[in-house]
């Protein structure tokens, strides 16, 4: 007859018996040792009981509560007046954003390609850049000798050439076979049509070009704009906050502004999730900044929009941003209001 006692849950050890404790062949010392192990395990478990924080259920229970970590880690909640003030200023920020978005999208010139005059100007500016370099040898000397053939034309004061464009152009021409001025023209045309691929190329593209409306009608499209949002989530927002290299941080800040200008208003569920994640990151930055300010620590260096607007916006006559506005606060305000993620600014 089968012994069913082997399948019962033991009251002392909390599991099915592997053998009978009452069996005369079982060493009593072994039973005593196992009982001591059980008692020690119970005492250890009780002494290490975790202190759970109070959790408030919300519509987004499936999302990690990143913002609560700030409070726990710093032992001081962010001052509530900071966030009340944030909500009061949102309307002014959003009014500026909506007005400037309309101007950029409706009044900006859309680049249709280089005509003869524009190309000659580019060659003139490229030659001037190369002539100003301290070391004129190798590719620099080679290009200068070819650019002597470029026509001397009157400069257009309304056109502004970014130095980063000249730097990146020379770098790329270094890997090309350049024998004539026509080769330089052809390569400049081709470089303008290249679409970046991957994190490194996109970062390089953003650093080498100022944001323009044209970029979002040619290089950046409805698909890869979300790649840029993803990169902002993953790394670039963090880089902006560190501000170790202010020019790069300002450039990323301006690109994020233009991304917000060109995002569609009606989004899919997946896109809402992506933009919400960016909003959560911005909220976390604002909370950390408020905590540091309250404890008299150094505040996070968020690039201000007031003095760092892209040159295209200045050429369009756009007024300066509100003095209290930075790209992180604006991004959170836009996501909370335009994309209906209001809970991100409901601090309690």
N, C-alpha and C positions, 0 to 999 in steps of 0.2 A: 504493500500500500504506500502511495506517495506521501511524503511528509510536507504538508502545506505550510508548516510553520516557517519554512525557509523563505516564503514569499511575503510574509507579513512585515510591516514597517516597524522597526525596532524603536521603542519609546525612548531609549537612551541616546542612540546615535542617529535617528532620523532617516534611516534608509533600510532597504531590505537586507536581511541577514545573509551573509555569505556562509556562515556556519552557526551552529547552535551554541550560545554562550553557556548553556547549562550542561553541555556535553562534558563528560568526565575527562575527555582527552584534552580539553582546552586548558591552558595554563592560567591559573587565577591571576598571576602577575601581569599577563598580557591584557586581561580584561580590565584590571586596575589602571594600567598604563593608558589604555584607550579612553577610559573615563576621564582621566586627568587631561588628556589632549583635548577632549570635547569641552571641558570646563574652561580651559585656557583660551580656546577659540571663541567661546561665547563672551568671555570677559574682554578680549581684544576687540571684538566686533562692537560691543557697547561703548568702549572707551573712545573708539575712532568714528563714532557716529557723526555724519556730516551735518553742518549747519546750513540748512536750505534757506535761500532768500525767498521772500514773498513773491509770488508770480501772479500777474494779472492777465487773465485770458484776453485774447484779442482775435481779430479777424485773421491775423497772420501767425497763428500758432505754429505753423510748420517752419517758420523762419527763425534763425538764430537771433537771440536778443543781444546783439552786439552792444547796444547803447548802455545796458545795465552794467556791463563790465567796467565801464568808466567809473561809475559810482563806487563799486566794490573795491576796485584797485586803488582809488584815491582816498577812500574813506570819507570823502566830503562830497555831497551832492552839488551839482552845478547850481549856482545862484538862480533862483526862479525869475528874478527881475530881468536877467539877461535875455531869457527866452520870451518873456512877455514883451520886451522891447523889440525883439526880432519880429514877432507877429505884427506889431504896430508899424514897423518899417517896410514890411513885405509889399503893401499896396503901392508905395512910392517906387520900390525897385521894379515891380512888375509893370507899372506904367511906363517906366523908362525902357524896359526890355521890349515890350510890345511895340512901342513907337520906333525904336531903333531897328527892330527886326523888319518892320515894314519898309523902312528906308533902305536898308541893305538889300533886301530881296527885290525891291521894285526899281531902285534908282542906280544900282551898281552897274558898271559897264561889264559886259560879258565878253571875255577874250575870244576872238575868232581866229586866232593865229597871227603870226608875225607877217606884216607886210614889209615892203622894201625899206621904208623909212624907219620902222620900228627895229628891224634887224640891224640896220646901220647904227642906230643908237646903242643897241646892245653891244655891238662890236666896239664902239667908241668907249663905252663904260668899262668893258672888259679890258681893253688896252690900258685905260687909265689905272685900273686896279693893279694890273700886272706891273706897270711902270712904277707904282708906289711901293712895291715889295722890296725889302732890304737885300734879298738875295735873288739875283737874276741869272739863273743858270738852268740847265736841263730843259724841262717842258716849258718853264716860264720864258726862257730866252728864245726857245723855238717858236712859241706862240707870238711873242712880241715881234719877231722877224717877219712872220706872216701877216700880222695885223697892221704892219706899216702900209699895206695895200688898201686898208679900209679907208673909205672916203671921210674927209673932215666935214662934218655937217653941223648945223646949228643945234645946240642942245634944246631939249624940250623941258622947261622947268616944271611942268605938271607931272612929268614922269619921275618916279623914284626907283632906283635900283637897290635892292637889298644886298649888302655885302656878302651875306651867306650864299646868295645865288652865285656870285662870282667865285667864291671859294669852292662850292660844290661842282660848278661847271669846269673849273680848271682840274679838279680832282678826277672827274670823269673823262675829260679830254685826254688825260695822261694815258689812259688805257686804249685810246683810239689811234688809228693811223691818220694823222693830220698832215697833209702835204700842201694844202692850199686854203685860201680863205673860204672857198665854197665848202670844203670839208668841215670847217668850223660852223658854218651856217646850217648845214644839214644835221650835224650832231646836236646843235642847240635846238632845232626843231624836234628831233627825235626824243631828246631828254625831256622836253615839255609834255610829250605824249605817254611817257612811261607811267604805269600804275604800280605803286609799291606793293610788295607781297611780304607778309610776316612782320613781326614786332620790330625788328631792327630796321628794316627799310621804311616802315611807317614813321618810326621815331626820327629817322634821318630826314625824311620828307618834311615832317612838321617843323623841324628845327631849321631846315634850309629855306623854307618858304613862309612868308607872312600869310595869314588866313585871308582869303578873298572869296567873294561870292562865286567867281569863276571856277574856283577849285571844286565847288559843289555842283557844278554843271558839267564837269569834265572828269577830273581824277576821282573824286569822291561821289559815290552813287548811293542809291537806296539800300544796297546790300552792304557795302563796306563801311558805311557810316556807323553801322552797329559793331563792326570790328573795332572802330575807334572808341566807341562807348565802352566796349569790353576792356580795351587797353587802359582807358581812364580809370576803370574800376580796379584793375589789377595792379598797375604800377604808377601811372602818370600823375594821378591825384596825390599820391604819396610823395612823388618827386617835387611837385609844386609846393607842398607843405614844408619840405626840408629846406627848400630855397638855398641850397648850397651854391648853386650857380644861378643868380638872379635872372640873367638874360634868357636862359632856357626855361626857367619857371614862368616868366612873363609870356614867353612864346606859347607854352602849353596852355596857360590861362586864356590867352586870346583864342586859341584853337577851340577850347571847350566852349567859349562864348559863341563862336560861329557854328559849332555843332548844335548847340541849343537853338540857334536861329534856323537851322535847316532840318531839324527833326520833324517828321510829320506829327500832326496833332492827334490823329486817330491811329492807335497802335494795336497790334495783336497782343494776345496774352503773354507771349514769350518776350516781346519787346517791352511791355509794361514791367515785367519781372526784371529785365536788364536795367531799365531806367530807374526802377525803385531801388535796386541794389546800389546804384550810384548815389541816390538820395540818402540812403542809410549811411554810406561812407561820409558824405558831407555833414550829415547830422552828427556823426561821431567826432569829426574834426572840430565842429563848433562847440560841442560839449567839452572836449578836452581843452580847448582854448579857454573856455569860461572857467573851468576848474583851476587851470594854471594862473589865470588872472586873479582869481579869488585868493589863491595862496601866495600871491606875489612872486610867482615863478615867471620865467621868460615866456612870453606869449608866442604862439605859432606864427610864423611869418607868412601870412597869406597875401599874395600879390594884390594890390589895390587896382581896381579898374579905372579909377579917376584919371590917373596919369599914364596909364599903360595901354590905351586903346590902339588897335591896329591902324596903320596909316590910311587904309581904304576908308575907314569910318571918319577920320579927320578930313579927308578929301571930300567926303559927302556932306560935310558941315554938321556932323552929329555932335551935339553938346556933350560935355564931359559927364561921366557917370556920377551918381550921387556920391558925396565924399565918404559915406559910411559903407559903401558897397564893395565887396570883393567877390571873386568868381564862385567861391564855395557857398556863400550866403545866397547869391543869385541862383545858383544851380538848384539848391534845396527849395527855394521859393518857387521856381518854375515847375519843378517836379511835383511839389505839394499842391500847387494851385491849378496849373494848366493840365497836368496829368492826373489830377484828383487823388493824390496820395496825402491827404490832409493829416492823417494820423502821424506823419513824420514830423510835423511841427506842433503837435499837441503834447507838449511836455507837461508832466504832472508830478 
